[in-house]
Amino acid sequence: METYYAVIFTSQRTKQDGEGYGKMADLIDALAQQQPGFLRVESVRNEEGKGITVSYWESLEAIQAWKDNAKHLTAQQLGQDKWYSNYKVEICQMIKDYSFVK
């Protein structure tokens, strides 16, 4: 595979689950998958609210376009205001990948 990028989003949720988070997360996930340059996404969250989402993109330009998407900007602001006590975003260039499937 040619060069591609991963955006690693680690977060700690607040206790405000009932305030639209699930609906917004589903909307943002579906919207991201429609963006030019999107490859795939994987996400996990534990019972204490710690989560890791990794989205994969064809280019840095595709990542920036997604970051600047108006609906994504709304979700980012709501995340800061209500849903996350903290988060971190890291962008990595993939230099190698391999897998095993049984």
PyMOL commands that set and color helices and strands:
alter all, ss='L'
color gray80, all
select helices_A, chain A and resi 21-33+60-67+70-83
alter helices_A, ss='H'
color red, helices_A
select strands_A, chain A and resi 4-13+38-45+50-57+84-94
alter strands_A, ss='S'
color yellow, strands_A
deselect
rebuild
show_as cartoon
